[in-house]
Amino acid sequence: MSLCVNTPKEAMRVISAQMLKLRPKCEVSYRPYRKNEVYYDKHLDLRTIDLRVLFPNAKPGDGVYIGTNILACCETDAKINFIGNAKVIYHDEVIFDSETDVDADGKCRCALHLKEGENPVLFYVRCTDENDFSFRFMPSVRWYWVWAKCYLLCARATSPIAEYRGEDGVGISRLYHKEEPFDNVYIYPKAPEWDNTIDFSRIFEGETGNFGYALTYALSDTELTLDTRADIKVFINKEPSGAPYMLKSGDEVLIKVARTEDFAFSFSGDVGLPMVTSHRGGGDKFLTLGLFREDAENVTPEEQIQWKKPYRSGERALFYKLAHKDDYLRPYLLSRFFGQWHYTFMVGSYGLLRAAETLSCEEYYNYFREHMRVLVEYFDYMRYEHEHFSSPSFLDISSTLHDLDSIGSIGRNLAEYYFRTGDEDTLPVLDTMLRALETNIPRFPDGTFHRERDMWSDDTFMSCPFLVRMAKIKNDKRYAEEAIRQLLGFTKRLFIEKEELFSHIFFLEDEVASGIPWGRGNGWVFVSMADVLANAPHDLDGYEQLKEIFVRFAEGLKRVQDESGLWHQVLNRKDSYEETSCTALFSIGFCRGLRLGLLDESYKENIRLAYAGILREKVDEEGSVYGVCMGSGNAREAEYYMKLGTVDNDDHGTGVVLTMLCEVDALFGDTL
């Protein structure tokens, strides 16, 4: 059923409310993580279990059960991808066996429906090679061979062992010499063993440094006793303290321990770590941090105890560990939107920001502000995670910034956040992203960005709005000039002169454009041009040329608008479906073009038709947005794009529909 409203503001309210209902705010939680050589992961890749480490004498015909709980943030359809000879058991039923069900392309993948929370999955993995006995797996969305834990599917593979519940990992059975039912006993990893000794020599074995820290909290009114021959200093609630250590419930205790031959202490008292989510039976009583050098000039814990970025000792980054060499503390955010680093979420949250300001809604503005603040606060830490664990616990894509998808749209939003809050912590993040854009992205000889094998029209949006905002932040017009040069370089290779539309792809090997005007790909170019024209100084080289291209482009888009008011998935193919996101993007560009004085009044009718068409055909009475093309790859044939499915309430669409409504309201008010 269509959304029946009288004004753009009414539509904004309904869509925004539904958006936040589906994307609730989440809190970052902290959990233990045991690093080992049996189970490990790589950035956005499959999780690997090296069974040869545990079973060096396994022979072909032997097998092992591997259990995991897929922890999902919401109910969803998904699939399990894996590499290895295995069968998959879900809800006590075999749902896939690689010996009989493998796909024609040789990949093993099976569909499963995940409920919110834990979803037990059991693999029986067969040994087929004397030298290689390994297994790799990952859950993913239905369409892609990727983990996608920061986008359409937010899920983690967690341990089925009670003491490690909620922690990243798997449970591994004994070695079976023939296939038989699982006895429900996991032999690895073993349940942790604890004593009341914090031994820095063991925890930080092989590491250099002069002192370390141990941190705990009083769980009740208690006396903390310490037994040590080491040189220690004790701080209670940041104040130096001597024995006896009489604590009130909630007191913070920080112990600085100098490196000596006896680099340890034993303790007793009702202390622990209430901020850590753990099922290890209360064994983890202290966090440890180190080792620091005496000449370290950086902030140390007695000056500031914080959980959101690493400490530093010289060039080394340091973060909290537990009382075991291989046990680390890591933050997690089980969210499919809030606080995650993905360009689609930036499209969605930018639309929410615009709606917040149009509606003067503090709730929506605070959601945007808190979302961006998470990105800023954990940015440095996730780069530490990438170095130490390969795959960060969240904000995965922020750790490498190896492509424009991971930079431009996020950079635009963080710049908008900075403009409104003045949060100085944002500036080093933006500077890092700007350096990545300048150094990590391949270019043509004229300086225009491209990808490894091709150029995408999408990348105008993933770069130019960010660049033009950095020109303002740095008060340096060179970045605005670069944005204009980029748009002219993309136009040179992708503009279809006869149709006045843009190809989606330019193929580097053939040095030819695809000639396929994919809807959303054109939308990215159109809004990027409008954005740069609105924000760049008018006297820059290329500005007038860009204005002329924008007007021609608008004329080409005007010609292919359907009578329904919507545009098609492939713009020059009326037999392709009418697509939501490109319709909203073109409407945004038309509105901005009119307000900039670049387009004539006739375009108002095109905007009215698009606005009415989207609310009539693509938004229901609850505010859900439909008909949004799923994330796309690329192809040389139009049929590829025509067969791409749609995703309901996808941020490619929800965010740009909200932005469109704000632009329509600014242009028309209540006069539509």
Residue pairs with C-beta under 8 A, 6 or more apart in sequence:
1 620
1 621
2 615
2 616
2 617
2 619
2 620
2 621
3 11
3 14
3 15
3 615
3 619
3 620
3 621
3 623
4 615
4 621
5 11
5 14
5 615
6 670
7 665
7 670
7 672
8 611
8 661
8 662
8 664
8 665
8 668
8 672
9 358
9 359
9 661
9 665
9 670
11 615
11 619
11 661
12 355
12 358
12 359
12 658
12 661
12 662
12 665
13 359
14 619
14 621
14 622
14 623
15 355
15 619
15 623
15 625
15 654
15 657
15 658
15 661
16 352
16 355
16 356
16 359
16 361
16 364
16 623
16 658
17 623
18 622
18 623
18 624
18 649
19 348
19 352
19 623
19 649
19 654
19 658
20 352
20 363
20 364
20 367
22 649
23 335
23 336
23 337
23 338
23 348
24 338
25 338
25 367
25 370
26 73
26 333
26 334
26 335
26 338
26 339
27 333
28 331
28 332
28 333
28 339
28 374
28 378
29 277
29 331
29 332
29 333
29 334
30 275
30 276
30 277
30 307
30 329
30 330
30 331
30 332
31 166
31 167
31 276
31 277
31 278
31 329
31 330
31 332
32 164
32 167
32 276
32 278
32 280
32 284
32 322
32 327
32 328
32 329
32 330
33 167
33 168
33 327
33 328
33 329
33 330
33 389
33 393
34 164
34 167
34 169
34 189
34 324
34 326
34 327
34 328
35 326
35 327
35 328
35 388
35 389
36 189
36 326
37 50
37 53
38 49
38 50
38 51
38 53
38 54
38 172
38 188
38 189
39 47
39 48
39 49
39 169
39 170
40 47
40 48
40 50
40 390
41 47
41 48
41 168
41 389
41 390
41 391
42 48
42 390
42 391
43 386
43 390
43 391
43 392
43 396
43 399
43 400
44 146
44 147
44 391
44 396
44 397
45 138
45 147
45 391
46 81
46 82
46 83
46 136
46 137
46 138
46 147
47 136
47 137
47 138
47 157
47 170
48 134
48 135
48 136
49 66
49 125
49 134
49 135
49 136
49 170
49 172
50 133
50 134
51 58
51 64
51 125
51 127
51 133
51 134
51 135
51 172
52 58
52 131
52 132
52 133
52 134
54 172
54 188
55 62
55 64
55 127
55 133
55 175
58 64
58 127
58 133
58 175
59 127
59 130
60 127
60 128
60 129
60 130
61 126
61 127
61 177
61 178
62 126
62 127
62 175
62 176
62 177
63 124
63 125
63 126
63 127
63 175
63 176
63 178
63 179
64 124
64 125
64 127
64 172
64 173
64 174
64 175
64 176
65 122
65 123
65 124
65 125
65 172
65 173
65 176
65 182
66 122
66 123
66 125
66 135
66 170
66 171
66 172
66 173
67 120
67 121
67 122
67 123
67 160
67 170
67 171
67 173
67 186
68 120
68 121
68 123
68 137
68 157
68 158
68 159
68 160
68 169
68 170
68 171
69 118
69 119
69 120
69 121
69 157
69 158
69 159
69 160
69 165
70 78
70 114
70 118
70 119
70 121
70 139
70 155
70 156
70 157
70 158
71 117
71 118
71 119
71 155
71 156
71 157
71 158
71 166
71 334
72 78
72 114
72 115
72 116
72 117
72 119
72 153
72 154
72 155
73 116
73 154
73 155
73 334
73 335
73 336
74 116
74 154
74 336
75 113
75 114
75 115
75 116
76 113
76 114
76 141
76 153
77 111
77 112
77 113
77 114
77 142
78 111
78 112
78 113
78 114
78 139
78 140
78 141
78 142
78 153
78 155
79 109
79 110
79 111
79 112
79 139
79 140
79 141
79 142
80 88
80 96
80 109
80 110
80 112
80 121
80 137
80 138
80 139
80 140
81 107
81 108
81 109
81 137
81 138
81 139
81 140
81 145
82 88
82 98
82 108
82 109
82 123
82 135
82 136
82 137
82 138
83 107
83 108
83 135
83 136
83 137
84 98
84 108
84 125
84 134
84 135
84 136
84 137
85 98
85 99
85 125
85 126
85 128
86 97
86 98
86 108
86 123
86 124
86 125
86 126
86 135
87 94
87 96
87 97
87 98
87 99
87 123
87 124
88 94
88 95
88 96
88 97
88 110
88 121
88 122
88 123
89 95
89 121
89 122
89 123
89 124
90 112
90 119
90 120
90 121
90 122
95 110
95 111
95 112
96 108
96 109
96 110
98 108
101 108
101 110
102 108
103 109
107 145
109 145
111 142
112 119
112 121
114 139
114 155
118 158
120 160
122 182
123 135
123 137
124 179
124 182
125 135
126 179
127 133
137 157
138 146
138 147
138 157
139 147
139 153
139 155
139 157
140 146
140 147
140 148
140 153
141 148
141 151
141 152
141 153
143 630
143 631
143 645
144 631
147 153
149 155
149 156
149 394
149 396
150 340
150 341
150 342
150 394
150 395
150 396
150 397
151 336
151 340
151 342
151 344
151 345
151 631
152 336
152 631
152 647
153 336
154 334
154 335
154 336
154 340
156 168
156 332
156 334
157 168
157 169
157 170
158 164
158 165
158 166
158 167
158 168
158 169
159 165
159 166
159 167
159 168
159 169
159 170
159 171
159 189
160 170
160 171
160 186
161 169
161 171
161 186
161 189
161 191
162 279
163 191
163 192
163 279
163 280
163 281
164 189
164 279
164 280
165 279
166 277
166 278
166 279
167 278
168 330
168 393
169 189
171 186
171 188
171 189
172 186
172 187
172 188
172 189
173 182
173 183
173 185
173 186
173 187
174 183
174 185
174 187
191 281
192 280
192 281
192 283
192 324
192 327
193 283
194 281
194 283
194 284
194 285
194 323
196 266
196 267
196 268
196 285
197 264
197 265
197 266
197 267
198 214
198 257
198 264
198 265
198 266
198 267
198 286
198 288
198 323
199 263
199 264
199 323
200 212
200 257
200 259
200 263
200 264
200 288
200 290
200 291
201 263
201 264
202 264
202 325
203 212
203 288
203 290
203 321
203 323
203 324
203 325
204 212
204 288
204 290
204 291
204 325
205 325
207 290
207 291
208 291
208 293
209 259
209 290
209 291
209 292
209 293
209 313
210 258
210 259
210 291
210 292
210 293
210 294
211 256
211 257
211 258
211 259
211 290
211 291
211 292
211 294
212 256
212 257
212 259
212 263
212 288
212 289
212 290
212 291
212 292
213 254
213 255
213 256
213 257
213 288
213 289
213 290
213 292
213 300
213 301
213 302
214 254
214 255
214 257
214 265
214 286
214 287
214 288
214 289
215 252
215 253
215 254
215 255
215 286
215 287
215 288
215 289
215 301
215 305
215 320
216 253
216 271
216 272
216 273
216 285
216 286
216 287
217 250
217 251
217 252
217 253
217 271
217 272
217 273
217 274
217 275
218 224
218 247
218 248
218 249
218 250
218 251
218 253
218 269
218 270
218 271
219 249
219 270
219 271
219 272
219 274
220 249
220 270
221 247
221 248
221 249
222 247
222 269
222 270
222 271
223 244
223 245
223 246
223 247
223 269
224 245
224 247
224 253
224 267
224 268
224 269
224 271
225 244
225 245
225 267
225 268
225 269
226 232
226 234
226 243
226 245
226 255
226 265
226 266
226 267
227 265
227 266
227 267
228 257
228 262
228 264
228 265
228 266
229 260
229 262
230 257
230 258
230 260
230 262
230 263
230 264
230 265
231 257
231 258
231 260
232 255
232 256
232 257
232 258
232 265
233 240
233 255
233 256
233 302
234 240
234 241
234 242
234 243
234 245
234 253
234 254
234 255
234 256
235 241
235 253
235 254
235 255
235 256
235 302
236 245
236 247
236 251
236 252
236 253
237 251
237 252
238 252
238 254
238 302
238 305
245 253
245 269
247 253
247 269
247 271
252 305
253 271
254 301
254 302
254 305
255 265
256 301
256 302
257 263
257 264
257 265
259 291
267 285
267 286
271 285
271 286
272 282
272 284
272 285
273 284
273 285
273 286
273 287
275 307
276 284
276 287
276 329
278 284
284 322
284 323
284 327
285 323
286 322
286 323
287 320
287 321
287 322
287 329
288 320
288 321
288 322
288 323
289 301
289 311
289 318
289 319
289 320
289 321
290 318
291 313
291 318
292 300
292 311
292 313
292 318
293 313
293 314
295 314
296 312
296 313
296 314
298 311
298 312
298 313
299 311
299 312
300 311
301 311
307 320
307 331
308 331
308 377
308 378
308 381
309 377
309 378
309 380
309 381
309 384
310 317
310 318
310 319
310 380
310 381
310 384
311 317
311 318
311 319
312 318
317 384
317 387
319 328
319 329
319 381
319 384
320 328
320 329
321 327
321 328
321 329
322 328
322 329
328 388
328 389
330 385
330 389
330 393
331 378
331 381
331 393
331 394
332 393
332 394
333 339
333 340
333 374
333 393
333 394
335 394
337 345
337 348
337 349
337 651
338 367
338 370
338 371
338 374
339 370
339 371
339 374
339 375
339 394
339 395
340 394
340 395
341 375
341 394
341 395
341 396
341 397
341 398
341 406
341 410
342 397
342 410
343 405
343 406
343 408
343 409
343 410
343 462
344 631
344 650
344 651
344 652
344 655
345 371
345 651
346 409
346 410
346 412
346 413
346 655
347 409
347 651
347 652
347 655
347 656
348 651
348 654
348 655
349 367
349 368
349 371
349 372
349 413
349 655
350 412
350 413
350 416
350 655
350 659
351 654
351 655
351 656
351 657
351 658
351 659
351 662
352 364
352 367
352 368
352 655
352 658
353 364
353 365
353 368
353 413
353 416
354 658
354 659
354 662
355 361
355 364
355 658
355 661
355 662
356 362
356 363
356 364
356 365
356 367
356 368
357 365
357 662
358 661
358 662
358 665
358 666
368 417
369 417
369 420
369 421
372 413
372 414
372 417
372 426
373 417
373 423
375 395
375 398
375 410
375 414
375 429
376 414
376 417
376 423
376 425
376 426
376 429
377 425
378 394
378 395
379 395
379 398
379 429
379 432
382 392
382 393
382 394
382 395
382 396
382 398
382 399
383 398
383 399
385 391
385 392
385 393
385 399
386 392
386 399
386 400
392 398
392 399
397 405
397 406
398 406
398 410
400 406
401 407
401 432
401 433
401 436
401 437
401 440
402 436
402 440
403 440
403 441
403 451
404 437
404 441
404 449
404 459
404 462
404 463
405 458
405 462
407 433
407 436
407 437
407 462
407 463
407 466
408 437
408 459
408 461
408 462
408 463
408 464
408 465
408 466
408 467
409 461
409 462
409 465
409 466
410 433
411 430
411 433
411 434
411 437
411 466
411 469
411 470
412 465
412 466
412 469
414 426
414 429
414 430
414 433
415 430
415 466
415 469
415 470
415 472
415 473
416 469
417 423
417 426
418 426
418 427
418 430
418 473
419 469
419 472
427 473
430 470
430 473
433 466
434 466
434 470
434 479
437 463
437 466
437 467
441 449
441 463
442 449
442 450
442 451
442 452
443 449
443 450
444 450
444 489
446 485
446 489
446 492
447 482
447 485
447 486
447 489
448 455
448 485
448 486
448 489
448 490
448 492
448 493
449 455
449 459
449 463
449 486
449 489
450 459
450 506
450 508
451 459
453 507
453 508
453 509
454 505
454 506
454 507
454 508
454 634
455 490
455 493
455 494
455 505
455 506
455 508
456 504
456 505
456 521
456 634
457 490
457 494
457 502
457 503
457 504
457 505
457 518
457 521
457 522
457 524
457 525
458 504
458 520
458 521
458 524
459 490
460 486
460 487
460 490
460 524
460 525
460 528
460 529
461 524
461 525
461 527
461 528
462 524
463 483
463 486
464 483
464 486
464 487
464 528
464 531
464 532
465 483
465 528
465 531
465 532
467 479
467 480
467 482
467 483
467 486
468 479
468 480
468 483
468 531
468 532
468 535
468 536
469 535
470 476
470 479
471 477
471 478
471 479
471 480
471 483
471 535
471 536
472 535
477 536
477 537
477 540
480 532
480 535
480 536
480 537
480 540
481 536
481 540
481 541
481 542
483 532
483 536
484 532
484 536
484 540
484 541
484 542
484 543
484 546
485 542
487 525
487 528
487 529
487 532
487 546
487 549
488 542
488 545
488 546
488 549
490 502
490 525
491 502
491 549
493 506
493 513
494 502
494 503
494 504
494 505
494 506
494 513
494 525
495 501
495 502
495 503
495 549
495 553
496 502
496 503
496 513
496 515
496 517
499 517
499 556
499 560
499 572
500 552
500 553
500 555
500 556
500 557
500 559
501 517
501 522
501 553
501 556
501 557
501 560
501 571
501 572
502 517
502 521
502 522
502 525
502 553
503 513
503 514
503 515
503 516
503 517
504 514
504 516
504 517
504 518
504 521
504 634
504 641
505 513
505 514
505 516
505 634
505 636
506 512
506 513
506 514
507 513
507 514
507 636
514 634
514 635
514 636
516 570
516 635
516 636
516 637
516 638
516 641
517 570
517 571
517 572
518 569
518 570
518 571
518 632
518 641
519 567
519 568
519 569
519 570
519 571
519 579
519 581
519 582
519 583
519 629
520 579
520 581
520 582
520 585
520 629
520 632
520 652
521 632
522 557
522 571
522 582
522 585
522 586
523 581
523 582
523 584
523 585
523 586
523 589
523 656
524 585
525 553
526 550
526 553
526 554
526 557
526 585
526 586
526 588
526 589
527 585
527 588
527 589
527 592
527 656
529 546
529 549
529 550
529 553
529 589
530 550
530 588
530 589
530 592
530 593
530 596
531 592
532 546
533 543
533 546
533 547
533 550
533 592
533 596
533 598
534 592
534 596
536 543
537 543
547 598
550 589
550 593
550 598
551 593
551 598
551 599
554 589
554 590
554 593
554 598
554 599
554 603
557 567
557 571
557 586
557 589
558 603
558 606
560 567
560 568
560 571
560 572
561 567
561 586
561 606
561 609
561 610
562 568
562 574
562 578
562 613
564 578
564 609
564 613
564 617
565 583
565 606
565 608
565 609
565 610
565 611
565 612
565 613
565 614
566 578
566 579
566 580
566 583
566 610
566 613
566 614
566 617
566 618
567 578
567 579
567 582
567 583
567 586
567 610
568 574
568 576
568 577
568 578
568 579
569 576
569 577
569 578
569 579
569 582
569 629
569 641
569 642
569 644
570 576
570 638
570 641
570 642
571 582
573 638
573 642
575 642
576 638
576 641
576 642
577 627
577 642
577 646
578 613
578 617
578 627
579 627
579 628
579 629
579 646
580 614
580 618
580 625
580 626
580 627
580 628
580 629
580 646
580 653
580 657
581 628
581 629
581 652
581 653
581 656
581 657
582 629
583 610
583 613
583 614
583 618
584 610
584 614
584 653
584 656
584 657
584 659
584 660
585 656
585 660
586 610
587 606
587 607
587 610
587 611
587 614
587 660
587 663
587 664
588 656
588 659
588 660
588 663
590 599
590 603
590 606
590 607
590 610
591 607
591 660
591 663
591 664
591 666
591 667
592 663
593 599
593 603
594 601
594 603
594 604
594 607
594 667
595 666
595 667
604 667
604 668
607 664
607 667
607 668
608 672
610 660
611 660
611 661
611 664
611 672
614 657
614 660
617 627
618 625
618 626
618 627
618 653
618 657
619 625
619 626
619 657
620 626
624 648
624 649
625 648
625 649
625 650
625 653
625 654
625 657
626 646
626 648
627 646
627 653
628 646
628 647
628 648
628 649
628 650
628 652
628 653
628 654
629 641
629 644
629 645
629 646
629 647
629 652
630 644
630 645
630 646
630 647
630 650
631 652
632 641
632 644
633 640
634 640
635 641
647 653
664 672
